[in-house]
């Protein structure tokens, strides 16, 4: 989950500084930022950037599910 957050944060920093503002053959997916700025990235990267919040929720749900399934194995140290 932390890695997912850090990758999303790094992308939000790097996309406006590194990717083009006009589409080409490699950078065909539009990513819109606040203020109306549009940048074009690779399709897989754009899909990840737009769905990053849902990926984070899915990973958090997986952690809770694993904790619930293994709740009898959790020990408390006093």
C-alpha positions in Angstrom: 0.0 0.0 0.0 2.8 2.4 0.8 4.5 1.6 -2.4 1.3 2.2 -4.3 1.0 5.6 -2.6 4.6 6.6 -3.3 4.4 5.6 -7.0 1.2 7.6 -7.4 2.8 10.6 -5.7 5.9 10.3 -7.8 3.8 10.1 -11.0 1.8 13.2 -10.0 5.2 15.0 -9.6 6.9 13.6 -12.7 4.1 13.7 -15.4 3.9 17.5 -15.6 7.7 17.7 -15.8 8.5 14.9 -18.2 5.7 13.9 -20.5 4.6 15.8 -23.6 1.5 18.0 -23.9 0.7 16.8 -27.5 0.0 13.1 -28.4 2.4 11.0 -30.4 2.6 7.3 -31.3 4.0 6.3 -27.9 2.2 8.7 -25.6 -1.5 8.4 -26.6 -3.5 8.5 -23.3 -4.5 11.9 -22.0 -4.1 12.6 -18.3 -5.8 15.8 -17.0 -4.5 17.7 -14.1 -6.1 20.4 -12.0 -6.1 23.7 -13.8 -7.0 22.1 -17.2 -3.5 21.0 -18.1 -3.4 17.8 -20.3 -0.4 15.6 -20.6 -0.1 12.5 -22.7 1.4 9.3 -21.3 1.7 5.6 -22.3 -1.7 3.9 -22.1 -0.7 1.5 -19.3 0.7 4.4 -17.2 -2.4 6.5 -17.7 -4.7 3.6 -16.7 -2.6 3.0 -13.5 -2.5 6.8 -12.7 -6.3 7.1 -13.0 -7.1 3.9 -11.1 -4.4 4.3 -8.4 -6.9 5.2 -5.6 -9.0 2.1 -6.3 -5.9 -0.1 -6.3 -5.1 1.4 -2.9 -8.5 0.6 -1.6 -8.3 -3.0 -3.0 -4.9 -3.5 -1.3 -6.3 -2.1 2.0 -9.3 -4.4 1.8 -6.9 -7.3 1.1 -4.9 -6.5 4.3 -8.1 -6.4 6.3 -9.3 -9.7 4.8 -6.0 -11.4 5.6 -6.0 -10.0 9.2 -9.6 -11.3 9.7 -8.8 -14.7 8.2 -5.8 -15.1 10.5 -7.2 -13.4 13.6 -6.6 -16.5 15.7 -2.9 -16.4 14.9 -2.5 -12.8 16.1 -0.9 -12.5 19.5 -0.7 -9.6 21.9 2.6 -8.9 23.6 2.3 -7.0 26.9 
